[in-house]
Amino acid sequence: MPDLKTKFETALADSKNLSERPDNATLLKIYALYKQASVGDNNDKKPGFSDMVGRAKWEAWSNLKGTSSNDAMQQYIDLIESLS
């Protein structure tokens, strides 16, 4: 059975080849899980009010604070598999 990191990398590749574009809420979840899995907790400065997309991404990632890298990877894998 492939290890979690390998499955995560496969899900990353699969995410670029989805048959249809996910809705914005799902895209934010994909982004946040990727950042949590690869970087960890969000320590970046919150974007200003004029950067609505940046704020949405920042908030989605910040909502995962405390989630372990392995848990975030598994959630990412499960989400991409559900969209495939």
Sequence and secondary structure as in RCSB ss.txt:
>XXXX:A:sequence
MPDLKTKFETALADSKNLSERPDNATLLKIYALYKQASVGDNNDKKPGFSDMVGRAKWEAWSNLKGTSSNDAMQQ
YIDLIESLS
>XXXX:A:secstr
   HHHHHHHHHHHHTT SS   HHHHHHHHHHHHHHHT S  S    TT HHHHHHHHHHHTTTT  HHHHHHH
HHHHHHHH 
